[in-house]
Amino acid sequence: MQTIAERLDSARKGIDQAANNAHRPPNSIKLLAVSKTKPVSDIMEAYEAGQRMFGENYVQEGVEKAQALAHLNDIEWHMIGPIQSNKTKVVAEHFDWVQSIDREKTAKRLNDQRPANMPPLNVCVQINIDDEQSKSGVKPSELADLITFIQSQENLRLRGLMAIPKADPTADEQNMSLSKLKEIFDHYHNSLTNFDTLSVGMSSDMQAAILSGSTMVRIGTAIFGKREYPKA
């Protein structure tokens, strides 16, 4: 059985190969290790193998991990899951990034609850690129208004877009979704300061996402193994 360090190495090599295929420098794509449901000991293994960026989907679990590893001040914590209104305060206090903003209310609460002694919270807008009813995310037609609002919040720093494209798409559907996403990203990347992050691509679609301009891929199972989901 491979160790976490070995699987991390494989993931990095996969990113490098995909970048090469896309004629992009490997350092233009960041690896976010999605550590949801995994113990702190697994995160420490990845940390010791050089990984510094970790993504969490569940607020309370992510906060507990951030507190347990607070002595490691170079870890970068990303919230990539939905946030209920009553959880915005602890997210604002413990995370470096929030990639799942899809409404003004959440953005406003995170801004107002960000501690004064911390730098602005890096945020991405989650966009529902395929208009799926089952998924969170702002519709492309509503993106401009949300971006304008986030820019008005002094404790937030807008960094880009996050998307979860349709699962098991046809090749044409995948190309259409990723091309549309890249077009939207490029529009804002060319006009806004610090708008440098296109967070899209997981184990199943990483190659296609990098070919279409992703700057951050979110890899979980391929690094940490099969997940154990919390009981309802």
C-alpha positions in Angstrom: 0.0 0.0 0.0 1.4 3.4 -0.9 2.0 6.0 1.7 0.5 9.5 1.7 3.9 10.9 0.7 4.0 8.5 -2.3 0.5 9.4 -3.4 1.3 13.1 -3.0 4.3 12.6 -5.2 2.2 10.8 -7.8 -0.4 13.7 -7.8 2.3 16.3 -8.3 3.8 14.3 -11.1 0.3 14.1 -12.7 -0.1 17.8 -12.4 3.3 18.4 -14.0 2.5 16.0 -16.9 -0.9 17.7 -17.5 0.8 21.1 -17.4 3.3 19.9 -19.9 0.5 18.7 -22.2 -1.1 22.1 -21.9 2.2 23.9 -22.6 2.0 25.5 -19.2 4.7 25.8 -16.5 4.0 23.3 -13.7 4.2 26.0 -11.0 1.1 27.7 -12.6 -1.1 25.0 -11.0 -1.5 24.6 -7.2 -2.4 21.4 -5.5 -5.1 21.6 -2.8 -5.1 18.4 -0.7 -8.7 17.8 0.3 -8.5 16.4 3.8 -12.2 16.1 4.7 -13.0 13.2 7.0 -9.3 12.4 7.4 -7.6 12.5 10.8 -5.0 15.1 11.8 -2.3 12.4 11.6 -2.9 12.1 7.9 -2.6 15.8 7.4 0.7 15.7 9.4 2.0 13.0 7.0 1.1 15.2 4.0 2.6 18.2 5.7 5.9 16.4 6.4 5.9 15.5 2.7 5.8 19.2 1.8 2.1 19.9 1.4 0.9 23.2 2.8 -2.6 23.8 1.3 -5.5 21.8 2.7 -9.2 21.9 1.8 -12.1 21.1 4.2 -15.8 20.7 3.4 -17.2 20.6 6.9 -16.9 23.6 9.1 -16.7 22.1 12.5 -14.2 19.4 11.4 -12.1 22.0 9.6 -12.0 24.3 12.6 -11.0 21.5 14.9 -8.1 20.6 12.6 -7.0 24.2 12.3 -7.0 24.5 16.1 -5.1 21.2 16.5 -2.4 22.3 14.0 -2.3 26.0 15.0 1.4 25.7 15.8 2.1 25.1 12.1 1.8 28.6 11.0 2.5 27.9 7.3 -0.5 25.7 6.7 -3.1 27.4 4.4 -6.7 26.3 5.2 -9.3 26.5 2.5 -13.1 26.1 3.2 -14.5 24.5 0.0 -17.9 23.4 1.3 -21.2 25.2 2.0 -21.4 27.5 5.0 -24.5 28.0 7.1 -25.0 31.5 8.5 -24.4 30.4 12.1 -21.0 29.1 11.1 -19.5 32.1 9.4 -17.9 33.5 12.5 -15.7 30.4 13.2 -14.8 30.2 9.5 -13.8 33.9 9.4 -11.6 33.2 12.5 -9.8 30.0 11.4 -9.6 29.9 7.6 -7.3 31.6 5.1 -9.5 31.0 2.1 -13.2 30.5 1.4 -13.9 29.1 -2.0 -17.6 28.5 -1.7 -19.2 32.0 -1.6 -22.4 32.2 -3.6 -24.4 34.9 -1.9 -24.0 38.4 -0.5 -25.2 37.4 2.9 -22.4 34.9 3.4 -19.8 37.4 2.1 -21.1 40.2 4.4 -21.0 38.0 7.5 -17.5 36.8 6.7 -16.3 40.3 6.2 -17.8 41.6 9.4 -16.6 38.7 11.5 -13.0 38.6 10.2 -10.8 39.4 13.2 -9.0 42.8 13.0 -5.6 41.2 13.6 -5.9 38.8 10.6 -5.3 39.7 7.0 -8.2 39.9 4.6 -9.9 36.6 3.9 -9.1 35.3 0.4 -12.3 34.3 -1.3 -13.5 32.7 -4.5 -17.0 32.8 -5.9 -18.5 29.4 -6.5 -20.2 29.4 -9.9 -22.7 26.8 -10.9 -21.4 26.5 -14.4 -23.8 23.8 -15.6 -26.9 25.2 -13.8 -27.4 22.0 -11.8 -30.3 22.2 -9.3 -28.5 19.9 -6.9 -25.4 22.1 -6.6 -24.5 25.3 -4.8 -23.1 28.2 -6.7 -24.2 31.4 -8.3 -25.6 31.5 -11.8 -23.2 33.0 -14.4 -25.8 35.7 -15.0 -25.7 36.7 -11.4 -21.9 36.7 -11.0 -21.2 40.3 -11.8 -23.4 41.6 -9.0 -21.8 39.3 -6.4 -18.3 40.2 -7.5 -19.2 43.9 -7.2 -20.5 43.4 -3.7 -17.4 41.4 -2.6 -15.1 44.1 -3.9 -16.9 46.5 -1.5 -16.0 44.5 1.5 -12.7 45.6 3.0 -11.9 42.4 4.9 -12.3 40.2 1.9 -9.9 39.8 -1.0 -11.5 38.4 -4.2 -9.2 35.9 -5.7 -11.2 34.1 -8.4 -13.7 31.4 -9.2 -14.4 27.9 -8.0 -16.6 25.3 -9.8 -17.7 21.7 -9.6 -18.6 20.7 -13.2 -21.2 18.1 -14.0 -20.2 14.5 -12.9 -19.6 12.0 -15.7 -20.1 14.4 -18.6 -19.6 13.5 -22.3 -16.4 14.9 -23.8 -18.4 17.6 -25.5 -20.2 18.6 -22.3 -17.0 18.7 -20.4 -15.3 20.9 -23.1 -18.3 23.2 -23.2 -18.4 23.7 -19.4 -14.6 24.2 -19.0 -14.4 26.6 -22.0 -17.3 28.7 -20.6 -15.7 28.8 -17.2 -12.3 29.8 -18.7 -13.9 32.6 -20.7 -15.6 34.0 -17.6 -12.4 33.7 -15.6 -10.3 35.4 -18.2 -12.8 38.3 -18.4 -12.3 39.1 -14.7 -8.6 38.1 -14.6 -7.9 40.7 -17.2 -9.8 43.5 -15.4 -9.4 42.9 -11.7 -6.4 43.0 -9.4 -5.6 39.7 -7.6 -8.2 37.8 -9.6 -5.7 34.9 -10.2 -7.4 31.7 -9.1 -9.5 29.3 -11.2 -10.2 26.4 -8.8 -11.5 23.5 -10.9 -10.5 19.9 -11.4 -10.5 16.8 -9.2 -9.0 13.4 -9.7 -11.5 12.5 -12.4 -11.2 15.6 -14.5 -7.8 17.1 -13.5 -6.2 16.7 -16.9 -9.0 18.4 -18.8 -9.3 21.1 -16.2 -5.6 22.0 -16.4 -5.8 21.9 -20.2 -8.6 24.5 -19.9 -6.7 26.8 -17.6 -7.3 25.7 -14.0 -4.8 27.2 -11.6 -5.8 25.0 -8.6 -6.9 21.4 -8.5 -8.6 19.8 -5.5 -7.4 16.3 -4.9 -8.6 14.1 -2.0 -9.0 10.4 -2.4 -5.9 10.0 -4.7 -3.8 11.4 -1.8 -5.6 10.2 1.4 -7.5 7.2 0.2 -11.2 6.4 0.4 -13.1 8.7 2.7 -15.1 7.8 5.7 -18.1 10.1 5.8 -19.6 11.3 9.1 -22.8 9.7 10.2 -25.9 11.8 9.8 
